[in-house]
Structures are given as structure tokens and as C-alpha cells.
Amino acid sequence: MVEAIPTRSRASRCRWRAAVPVVLRWALPVLWVLWASLAWWVEPRESTEAQLDRDLATGQVVAFQRSSGWADDGAYWGSRPRAQYAPDGGMLTWTVSNGQHRYASGTPLAFESYPAEPDSSASAEQEARRAALADARRADGSTAYRIGNAVALLAGVLTVLWLGRLIGGAPPLAGTRWFWFWIGLLPFGVGVLAWTYRELWRPPPVPVPGRGSGWRGVGWLILASVGISLLVSVARIVLGTTVVPG
């Protein structure tokens, strides 16, 4: 009786350790597809002032601000660009009710000013724009915010699952832990997918001789990041910012 308890405990731990790679093998790609789909949807898209007018006229704008550019967390692939607020900035950024973010370059708009006294010379169009912008600031943007929060949550879950397995699981076979750590920083979560494929879907039967070191991982991170950036830039030129936003 005394021996049976630890035996069952060990068997349970063995089953759990065997189940984790199987679960992650499917969970990580599925989570990545969900993240990539939502991240593509909310990625800022270049637009025009005319589109802003149309969005305001149809009541779709739920957030609006003038910005000087974009801020990004840089190293973390799951971070999203944030518009840097600037009252006199040269970029207009706005969010529509379906969660998409748009931006356009432009001069200060007439409906952005709020004089203390009514301007009798203001045109009816300017007054309509001013009223539409005021309505946009009071609009319910809960759907747009929920989509943005879902993107951040999925990226965080992906990172935690990948790091947890990389650090706490069995030693990787195709590269060292440091090698995969640096590879995991590749843009768009490509490194996490590479680790999933090489270590969970197609692992070598035994550790690869001379498997990748941390320094090799840094080198691949730099080269692959440049290659991915160039590929995205070319795709944006060929397919347009609607298909490849940013």
C-alpha cells in the first residue's frame, strides 16, 4: 500500500509530461492563427481625409486624435503600434466601430477647433464635421477595445506557453534553449512557429550534433528579421496597404 501511492503519482506525472507536447503541438499553431487574424484586422491602415469624412458621416468613428507618429515596444513581437498624441502632429489617426485603425497625413482640420464664441462664418459642412467629431468622442468603442485586448491576450498566452515549455520542459533537440530563445523573438511570432515545428512536430530522434548555440540564434534573429521586413515591404508595395497593412 505504501509503494502504490508514489507509483501512481509517478505514472500520473509521466502521462502529464507526455500529454503536454501533444497539446502544445496543436494549441500553439491554433492560437497563432487566431492572433494573426485579429492582429491583421486591427493593424493601422493608411487612409485619406476623405475616408475620415465618410466614417464620421456614417457614425463609425469611435476614437480620434492627431498624432506625430507611431510608438512600438520593439523587441516583443506581440506589441502593437500606438499613435503618439500631438495636438499639432501631422497625422490623423482614428478607430472605427469594427475595431480597425486608420491614419492619414493632413493639415489641421477646420472641425478640430472649438472657439469660445460661435463662428458665424463657419460653413454648414464644417459645423457638421465638428458635431460628428463630438459624437465620435462620446461613441461606444467597446467592440474595438475588446478586439485590441484579445490580440494582446493571445500574444501573451502564446509567449507564456512557449517560454514555459522551453525553460521548464525537456531540453530541445534541434538547438539549445538560448538558440530558441533568440529565434522566438522573430517578428510576427515566426520564431515560435519554427520552434513548434522543429521541436514538437518534426523533432530529431536524438540531439543534433553541434546544435545551434545562443550566438547562432542571435545571428539568425538579425538575418531573419531583416529578411522578414524586406518581404513585408515588398508585399505591401505589390498588394497594397489594404492587404498588407502597417
C-alpha positions in Angstrom: 0.0 0.0 0.0 2.8 2.4 0.8 4.5 1.7 -2.5 1.3 2.0 -4.6 0.8 5.7 -3.9 4.2 7.0 -5.2 3.9 4.6 -8.1 0.6 6.0 -9.2 1.9 9.5 -8.7 4.9 8.8 -10.9 2.7 7.3 -13.6 0.4 10.4 -13.5 3.4 12.7 -13.9 4.7 10.6 -16.8 1.3 10.8 -18.5 1.2 14.6 -18.0 4.6 15.1 -19.4 3.7 13.0 -22.4 0.5 14.9 -22.9 2.0 18.4 -22.8 3.9 18.2 -26.1 0.8 16.8 -27.8 -1.4 19.6 -26.5 1.1 22.3 -27.4 1.7 20.8 -30.8 -1.9 21.8 -31.7 -2.6 24.7 -29.3 0.3 26.9 -30.4 -0.5 26.9 -34.1 -4.2 27.4 -33.4 -3.5 30.3 -31.1 -1.1 31.8 -33.5 -3.7 31.7 -36.3 -6.2 33.4 -34.1 -3.7 36.0 -33.0 -2.5 36.7 -36.6 -6.1 37.1 -37.9 -7.0 39.6 -35.2 -3.7 41.4 -35.4 -4.0 41.8 -39.2 -7.5 43.2 -38.6 -6.5 45.9 -36.1 -3.2 46.8 -37.7 -3.2 50.5 -38.7 -4.2 51.1 -42.3 -3.2 54.1 -44.4 -6.2 56.1 -45.5 -7.3 59.6 -46.5 -9.1 62.6 -45.0 -11.9 61.9 -47.4 -12.3 58.4 -45.8 -12.3 60.1 -42.4 -15.2 62.3 -43.5 -17.1 59.3 -44.7 -16.5 57.4 -41.5 -17.7 60.5 -39.5 -20.7 60.9 -41.7 -21.8 57.3 -41.1 -21.1 57.4 -37.4 -18.4 54.7 -37.5 -15.6 56.7 -35.7 -15.2 55.7 -32.0 -11.8 57.3 -31.4 -9.9 60.2 -33.0 -6.7 62.0 -32.3 -3.9 63.9 -34.0 -0.5 62.2 -33.7 3.1 62.8 -34.6 4.0 59.1 -35.4 3.9 55.6 -34.0 5.5 54.1 -30.9 6.3 50.4 -30.6 7.7 48.2 -27.9 10.3 46.9 -30.4 11.7 43.6 -29.3 8.4 41.9 -28.3 6.7 40.6 -31.5 3.3 40.8 -29.8 3.4 44.5 -29.2 1.1 46.8 -31.2 2.0 50.2 -32.6 0.5 53.1 -30.6 -0.2 56.5 -32.0 1.8 59.3 -30.2 -0.6 62.0 -29.3 0.5 65.5 -30.5 -2.0 68.4 -30.8 -0.1 69.8 -33.8 1.0 66.5 -35.2 0.9 65.9 -39.0 -1.0 62.6 -38.8 -4.7 61.9 -38.2 -5.5 58.6 -36.5 -8.9 57.2 -35.8 -10.6 53.9 -34.9 -13.9 52.7 -36.4 -16.6 50.6 -34.7 -15.4 47.3 -36.2 -12.0 47.7 -34.5 -9.9 48.8 -37.5 -7.4 51.6 -37.0 -6.8 54.1 -39.8 -4.4 57.0 -40.3 -3.9 59.8 -42.8 -1.5 62.7 -43.2 -3.1 66.1 -43.3 -3.2 69.7 -42.3 -5.3 70.8 -39.3 -8.9 70.3 -40.0 -11.5 73.0 -39.6 -13.6 70.9 -37.3 -10.8 70.3 -34.8 -11.0 73.8 -33.3 -13.5 74.7 -30.7 -13.7 78.6 -30.4 -15.2 80.1 -27.3 -17.7 82.1 -29.4 -19.7 80.6 -32.3 -18.1 81.4 -35.6 -20.8 82.8 -37.8 -18.7 82.4 -40.9 -18.3 78.6 -40.4 -19.9 76.7 -43.2 -22.6 74.1 -42.6 -20.1 71.4 -43.6 -17.6 72.5 -41.0 -20.3 72.6 -38.4 -21.5 69.1 -39.4 -17.9 67.8 -39.1 -17.5 69.4 -35.7 -20.7 67.7 -34.5 -19.6 64.4 -35.9 -16.3 64.6 -34.1 -18.0 65.4 -30.9 -20.3 62.4 -31.3 -17.3 60.2 -32.1 -15.7 61.2 -28.7 -18.8 60.0 -27.0 -19.3 56.9 -29.0 -19.2 53.4 -27.5 -15.9 51.8 -28.7 -16.2 48.7 -26.5 -16.1 46.3 -29.5 -12.9 47.9 -30.9 -11.3 47.8 -27.4 -12.3 44.2 -26.9 -10.7 43.2 -30.2 -7.5 45.0 -29.3 -7.4 43.4 -25.8 -8.0 39.9 -27.4 -4.9 40.5 -29.6 -2.7 41.3 -26.7 -4.1 38.4 -24.6 -3.5 35.8 -27.4 0.1 37.1 -27.9 0.7 36.9 -24.1 -0.7 33.3 -23.9 1.4 32.2 -26.8 4.5 33.6 -25.2 3.9 32.1 -21.8 3.2 28.6 -23.2 6.2 28.7 -25.4 8.6 30.0 -22.7 7.2 27.7 -20.1 7.9 24.6 -22.3 11.3 26.0 -23.5 12.5 26.7 -20.0 10.7 24.0 -17.9 10.3 21.2 -20.4 12.7 18.7 -21.8 15.9 20.1 -23.4 15.3 20.9 -27.0 16.9 18.6 -29.6 17.5 20.8 -32.7 19.0 23.7 -30.8 19.9 24.9 -27.3 17.5 26.8 -25.1 19.3 30.1 -25.8 19.2 29.4 -29.5 15.4 29.0 -29.5 15.0 32.0 -27.1 16.5 34.4 -29.6 14.7 32.7 -32.6 11.5 33.2 -30.6 11.9 37.0 -30.8 11.4 37.0 -34.6 8.6 39.3 -35.8 5.0 38.1 -36.1 5.7 35.0 -33.9 7.5 33.3 -36.7 10.1 32.0 -34.3 7.5 30.4 -32.1 6.1 28.6 -35.1 9.6 27.5 -36.1 10.2 26.1 -32.6 6.9 24.3 -32.6 7.5 22.7 -36.0 11.2 21.7 -35.3 10.8 20.6 -31.7 7.2 19.3 -31.5 6.1 18.3 -35.0 9.4 17.2 -36.5 11.9 16.6 -33.7 15.1 14.8 -34.5 15.3 11.3 -32.8 18.5 12.4 -30.9 20.1 15.8 -30.1 21.6 17.2 -33.3 25.4 17.3 -33.1 26.7 20.9 -32.9 23.1 22.1 -32.4 22.5 25.9 -32.6 24.1 27.9 -29.8 22.9 31.2 -28.4 25.2 33.2 -30.6 23.9 31.4 -33.7 20.4 32.2 -32.6 21.3 35.9 -32.4 22.8 35.8 -35.9 19.7 34.1 -37.3 17.5 36.6 -35.4 19.2 39.5 -37.1 19.3 38.0 -40.6 15.7 36.6 -40.5 14.3 39.9 -39.1 15.8 41.8 -42.0 14.5 39.3 -44.5 11.0 39.4 -43.0 11.0 43.2 -43.0 12.0 43.3 -46.7 9.4 40.6 -47.6 6.7 42.6 -45.8 7.7 45.8 -47.5 7.7 44.2 -51.0 4.4 42.6 -50.3 2.9 46.0 -49.2 4.1 47.6 -52.4 2.7 44.8 -54.6 -0.5 44.1 -52.8 -1.3 47.4 -51.2 -1.8 48.5 -47.6 -5.3 47.1 -47.6 -4.0 43.5 -47.8 -0.6 44.2 -46.0 -1.4 47.0 -43.5 1.1 48.8 -41.5 
